[in-house]
Amino acid sequence: MKKALSFVWKILKSNLSLKIMALIFAVILWSYVLYATNPVRERVLQDITVRYLHAEDLKAKNLAIVGGLSDVLGSVDIRVKVNQRDLSLFSAQGAQANVDLSEIKGTGKYALKVKATLAYGQVLDVSPSEVTLTVDRLITKQVPVTVKTVGDVPAGYYAGPPEISPNFVNITGAQADVEKVVSALCSIDLNGLTTGYSKSVDVSLLDKNDNAVPSNLFSGDFPSVMVKLNVLSIKTVAVDAQGSIIGRDSVAPGYEITGITCNPATVRIIGEKSAIDAVASIPLMPYSVSGLSSDVVVPLDYSPPEGVTVLADEKAEVTINIREIMKKRSFTDIPVRYKNLSAGLTVSLDISAVDVTVTAGESRLSKISKTDIVPYIDLDGLAAGTYTLVVQFEVPSGFTSENFSSSAAAITVTIKKK
């Protein structure tokens, strides 16, 4: 066995140079045959973008494609044949797929051929080979724009209402597409904003169900509006109603101011940070109480300093309480009466008379006499026993129970059966 293998190896070894030369010759011969015969090869070019020619002619005819050209047919595959010698020059960059729109004469449906051209080689077929287009009238429509803010500015900041200009956009396209659009939405993101801006913002086109309508259905630039947005600092401060009331010392003679209140007591203010940091409270427009002798409720405008704005829809409501200057008058030894003693019972009081002090304005004090003052205790529903009861008063016209006080706030009574 070893001898046989050794013999074969000697033959191969002795003819190795010849075999190499034969191989080189075969390669040269094959290359020559290919060059001389120049055989044909087939290739498939995929996803070649379709170009729509003479689109300007449609516009001149007031026509437009429904649905947008790129959405109808955007690309095709082209099967080609090319000679062997041209393979090195062949590429997809030299391929074109065209649809001629000049064949369209009016509205309706059109089946147009997709025609392919090559820099090298021959087109065998195109897939798909034609495109069906729906043609409609070209119209322009004015669409109102609404504004929607999303999110919130950081704490300590305030975003004012966005101002847009114009408040509409014009869209141009096929009538069937244009009529789908009923409104446009300008969405403004407030998240993280600490400064305002003035810039162009794209809008979204919406149908009657608030679904988005693709903007590539329409000719011209992407619809947009100019948005001006102010972002300012904000804080809450007190309303200074006290400092806005003038003439306090000149109310009607014998009268005084007993209270000044404001609704609201605080307001939010906005402005540049340096401006609102200097504000501790917001004054109101001055109001004079000179000569007044009764309570008054008055609406007053806010009076913020320059560069500061008050966030309030309505004026501040200031209530000024004015009453007569209170004086006291004392009456002594006034009998205490009792009321509502049940039948079959008797009553005795540990104090039968009290001293009474009346506190009121001078005009009322001058009209009251001792006979007008009736202190009493109410025995309604009480059975036999001993009770400590509060002294009450029959209130004359023009007075309240708060005007009267007794030297004895309570009286001990003893109720017995007869």
Residue pairs with C-beta under 8 A, 6 or more apart in sequence:
34 84
35 84
35 85
38 83
38 84
38 85
39 83
39 84
40 81
40 82
40 83
40 84
41 81
41 82
41 83
41 84
41 87
42 79
42 80
42 81
42 82
42 124
43 79
43 80
43 81
43 82
43 90
43 121
44 77
44 78
44 79
44 80
45 77
45 78
45 79
45 80
45 92
45 95
46 77
47 75
47 77
48 75
48 76
48 77
48 78
48 92
48 95
48 96
48 97
48 116
49 74
49 75
49 97
50 69
50 73
50 74
50 75
50 76
50 97
50 98
50 99
50 114
50 131
51 96
51 97
51 98
51 99
52 69
52 98
52 99
52 101
53 98
53 99
53 100
53 101
53 102
54 100
54 101
54 102
55 69
55 101
57 101
57 102
57 104
58 64
58 65
58 101
58 104
58 135
58 138
59 138
59 219
61 104
61 105
61 106
62 137
62 138
63 104
63 106
63 107
63 135
63 136
63 137
63 138
64 135
64 136
64 137
64 138
64 173
64 174
64 175
64 177
64 219
65 72
65 133
65 134
65 135
65 136
65 174
66 133
66 134
66 135
66 136
66 174
66 176
66 177
67 134
67 174
67 177
67 217
68 177
68 214
68 216
68 217
69 133
70 216
71 214
71 216
71 217
72 131
72 132
72 133
73 99
73 114
73 128
73 131
75 97
76 97
76 114
76 116
76 126
76 127
76 128
77 126
77 127
78 95
78 97
78 116
78 118
78 123
78 125
78 126
78 127
79 123
79 124
79 125
79 126
79 127
80 95
80 118
80 121
80 122
80 123
80 124
81 121
81 122
81 124
82 90
82 118
82 120
82 121
82 122
83 121
86 120
86 121
89 119
89 120
90 119
90 120
90 121
94 118
94 119
94 120
95 116
95 117
95 118
95 119
96 116
96 117
96 118
97 114
97 115
97 116
97 126
98 114
98 115
98 116
98 117
99 112
99 113
99 114
99 115
99 131
100 112
100 115
101 112
103 110
103 112
104 110
104 112
104 133
104 135
106 135
107 135
107 136
107 137
108 134
108 135
109 132
109 133
109 134
109 135
110 132
110 133
110 135
111 130
111 131
111 132
112 130
112 131
112 132
112 133
113 129
113 130
114 126
114 128
114 129
114 130
114 131
115 126
116 123
116 126
117 123
134 174
134 176
135 174
136 174
136 175
136 176
136 177
137 174
137 175
138 172
138 173
138 174
138 175
139 172
139 173
139 174
139 175
139 178
140 170
140 171
140 172
140 178
141 170
141 171
141 172
141 178
141 179
141 181
142 168
142 169
142 170
143 168
143 169
143 170
143 171
143 181
143 182
143 183
143 184
143 205
143 223
144 167
144 168
144 183
144 184
145 164
145 166
145 167
145 168
145 169
145 183
145 184
145 185
145 186
145 203
145 225
146 183
146 184
146 185
146 186
147 162
147 164
147 185
147 186
147 188
147 227
148 185
148 186
148 187
148 188
149 159
149 162
149 187
149 188
149 189
149 190
150 187
150 188
150 189
150 190
150 191
151 189
151 190
151 191
152 159
152 190
152 191
153 159
153 190
153 191
153 192
153 193
153 194
153 231
154 192
154 193
154 194
156 233
156 234
156 235
157 193
157 194
157 231
157 232
157 233
157 234
158 231
158 232
158 233
158 234
158 268
158 270
158 311
159 190
159 193
159 196
159 229
159 230
159 231
160 196
160 229
160 230
160 231
160 232
160 270
162 186
162 188
162 227
162 228
162 229
163 227
163 228
163 229
164 186
164 225
164 226
164 227
164 228
165 225
165 226
165 228
166 225
167 225
168 184
169 184
169 203
169 223
169 224
169 225
170 223
171 178
171 181
171 205
171 218
171 220
171 223
172 178
172 218
172 219
172 220
173 217
173 218
173 219
174 217
177 213
177 217
177 218
178 218
180 207
180 213
181 205
181 206
181 207
181 213
182 206
182 207
182 208
183 205
183 206
184 203
184 204
184 205
184 206
184 223
185 203
185 204
185 206
186 201
186 203
186 225
186 227
187 204
188 201
188 227
188 229
193 229
193 231
194 231
195 231
196 228
196 229
196 230
196 231
196 232
197 227
197 228
197 229
198 226
198 227
198 228
198 229
199 226
199 227
200 224
200 225
200 226
200 227
201 224
201 225
201 226
201 227
202 222
202 223
202 224
203 223
203 224
203 225
204 212
204 215
205 212
205 213
205 214
205 215
205 218
205 223
206 212
206 213
207 213
215 222
215 223
232 270
232 271
232 272
233 270
233 271
233 272
233 273
233 276
234 268
234 269
234 270
234 276
234 311
235 268
235 269
235 276
236 266
236 267
236 268
236 269
237 266
237 267
237 269
237 279
237 280
237 281
237 282
238 265
238 266
238 280
238 281
238 282
239 262
239 264
239 265
239 266
239 267
239 281
239 282
239 284
239 302
239 316
240 281
240 282
240 283
240 284
241 260
241 261
241 262
241 284
241 300
241 316
241 318
242 260
243 283
244 283
244 284
244 285
244 286
244 287
244 300
244 303
244 318
245 257
245 260
245 286
245 287
245 288
245 289
245 318
245 320
246 286
246 287
246 288
246 289
246 290
247 288
247 289
247 290
247 291
248 257
248 289
250 289
250 290
250 291
251 257
251 289
251 290
251 291
251 292
251 293
251 322
252 291
252 292
252 293
252 322
254 324
254 325
254 361
254 362
254 363
255 292
255 293
255 322
255 323
255 324
255 325
256 322
256 323
256 324
256 325
257 289
257 320
257 321
257 322
258 321
258 322
258 323
259 319
259 320
259 321
260 318
260 319
260 320
260 321
261 318
261 319
262 284
262 316
262 317
262 318
262 319
263 316
263 317
263 319
264 312
264 316
267 282
267 302
267 310
267 311
267 312
267 316
268 310
268 311
268 312
269 276
269 279
269 282
269 304
269 308
269 309
269 310
269 311
270 276
270 308
270 309
270 311
271 307
271 308
271 309
272 307
275 305
275 306
275 307
275 308
276 308
278 305
279 304
279 305
279 308
282 302
282 303
282 304
282 308
282 310
283 302
283 303
284 300
284 301
284 302
284 303
284 316
284 318
285 300
285 301
285 302
285 303
287 298
287 300
287 318
289 296
289 320
289 322
292 320
292 322
293 322
293 324
294 322
295 319
295 320
295 321
295 322
295 323
296 319
296 320
296 322
297 317
297 318
297 319
297 320
298 317
298 318
298 320
299 314
299 315
299 316
299 317
299 318
300 315
300 316
300 318
301 315
301 316
302 310
302 312
302 315
302 316
304 310
323 361
324 360
324 361
324 362
324 363
324 364
325 361
325 362
326 359
326 360
326 361
327 359
327 360
327 361
327 362
327 365
328 357
328 358
328 359
329 357
329 358
329 360
329 365
329 368
330 355
330 356
330 357
330 358
331 355
331 356
331 357
331 358
331 370
331 373
332 355
333 353
333 355
334 353
334 354
334 355
334 356
334 370
334 373
334 374
334 375
335 352
335 353
335 375
336 349
336 351
336 352
336 353
336 354
336 375
336 376
336 377
336 391
336 411
337 374
337 375
337 376
337 377
338 347
338 349
338 376
338 377
338 378
338 379
338 413
339 376
339 377
339 378
339 379
339 380
340 378
340 379
340 380
340 381
341 347
341 379
341 415
342 379
342 381
342 382
342 383
344 417
344 418
345 383
345 384
345 415
345 416
345 417
345 418
346 415
346 416
346 417
346 418
347 379
347 413
347 414
347 415
347 416
348 413
348 414
348 416
349 377
349 411
349 412
349 413
350 411
350 412
350 413
350 414
351 408
351 411
351 412
354 375
354 391
354 406
354 407
354 408
355 406
355 407
356 373
356 375
356 393
356 404
356 405
356 406
356 407
357 404
357 405
357 406
358 365
358 368
358 373
358 399
358 403
358 404
359 403
359 405
360 368
360 399
360 403
364 398
364 399
364 403
367 398
368 396
368 399
372 396
373 393
373 396
373 404
374 393
374 394
375 391
375 392
375 393
375 404
375 406
376 391
376 392
376 393
376 394
377 389
377 390
377 391
377 392
377 411
377 413
378 389
378 392
379 389
379 413
379 415
382 415
383 415
384 415
384 416
384 417
385 414
385 415
386 412
386 413
386 414
386 415
387 412
387 413
387 415
388 410
388 411
388 412
388 413
389 410
389 411
389 412
389 413
390 409
390 410
391 406
391 408
391 409
391 410
391 411
392 401
393 401
393 404
393 406
395 401
395 403
395 404
